[in-house]
Amino acid sequence: ALKGGKMIDKLNKNKVGFALGLLFGLLHLGWAILVALNLAKPLMDWILGLHFMKLSYTLAAFNAGTALIFIIVTFVVGYAAGWILAGIWNWVHKK
């Protein structure tokens, strides 16, 4: 990583965790919005078609409580992944 044009060897695990958690949470907020607007199935059908797949499936009805839990869980998973990633980065780049 660069800081002021200089290479830094150590990442802040909490900042990386928060950034990745926020990214995961925002992506899943977007998915929840697509489900609420009934736009998720057409998007999934298009993506599956790009992979040469045609599946028969149904999406559950939108539920705000489930969406909130979904977003919180994905934020926590993203935070943990970022924290672990920064820890591995710091370990690999030890001087």
C-alpha positions, 0 to 999 in steps of 0.5 A: 500500500502507498502512503504519501508516495512511500510504500507502507508495510503495515495495514490497520486491521480495523480500518481494512476490516471496516472498509471491506465490511462496508463494501460487503454491507453496501453490496447486499443493501443493493441486493435487498433493494433489488429484491424489494423492487422486484428487479432481482429475478430479472438480474439473476436470470440475466447473470445465469444466462451469461453462464449458460445456465437456466434454472427454475427458482423463486425468490422469497418476498421482501422482508425488512427485518430479514434484509436488516439481518442480512446486511448486518451479517454481511458487514460482520463477515466482511469486517472479519475478512478484512481484519484477517486479510490485513493480519496476513498482509502484515505477517507476510510483509514483516521486516 
